[in-house]
Amino acid sequence: MTPRTPIWKAIATSVRRDIAEGVYQQGDKLPTEAVLAARFGVNRHTVRQALGALADEGIVHARRGAGVFVTTPPTDYPIGRRVRFHQNLTAAGRTPAKKVLLLETRVAHASEAEALQLESGAKVHVYEGLSLMENRPIALFRSVFPAARFPDLLTHLRADPSVTAALARSGVDDYTRASTRVNAKLATATQALHLRIAEHAPILRTISVNAAADGCPIEVGRTWFAGDVVTLTLSDA
């Protein structure tokens, strides 16, 4: 007599097939345990066992407080002398985009003035936004520029959210990374909301200074990467 397949294994097989056939794609959130339990006519414990098996296989992963998602292989993001968001993701076969959250001019904070070699009370342009990959947020960023050197920068960014393009229109054809610091953090409530992750989920923060060809710092930036979708790599390029 053929042994009967455990129900949780049958559910895991069905969900695995749905993922293979593209019903749920990389990065997609799966239906809740309650919805899956109703679909298969079982209790939530059985569904949880099936999802646990898929997680052990690396097919799905749970985010505390957010749900269960189809696993997306982390994308390598090189940190080198010339870091360009669109080039990095395009080279990895991904579709990049940016969403503007804030464009403003204000007095530089002390740490910003020091990094940009500005006098106390100097004005800076601030650009905050989201970096997207396949329409999914992967990073939250804040870039700060000396306003006196780039008076029209915000106008250029409103027309095109690319920092490289905006700097080119402002007379900077090339710039390089002067320094980068990387450390691990836990996502705040606001960061989690923007990145669509759970509060206190691990994120990677970089603090970087970019310089023009004349050696003068032109941008100081902080970026918070979703830790499960990006792998930061060091590059000489």
Secondary structure by P-SEA (a helix, b strand, c coil): ccccccaaaaaaaaaaaaaaacccccccccccaaaaaaaacccaaaaaaaaaaaaaaccccccccccccccccbbbbbbcccccaaaaaaaacccccccccccccccccaaaaaaaccccbbbbbbbbbbbbcccccccccccccccccccaaaaaaaacccaaaaaaaaccccccccbbbbbbbcccaaaaaaaccccccbbbbbbbcccccccccccccccccccccbbbbbbcc
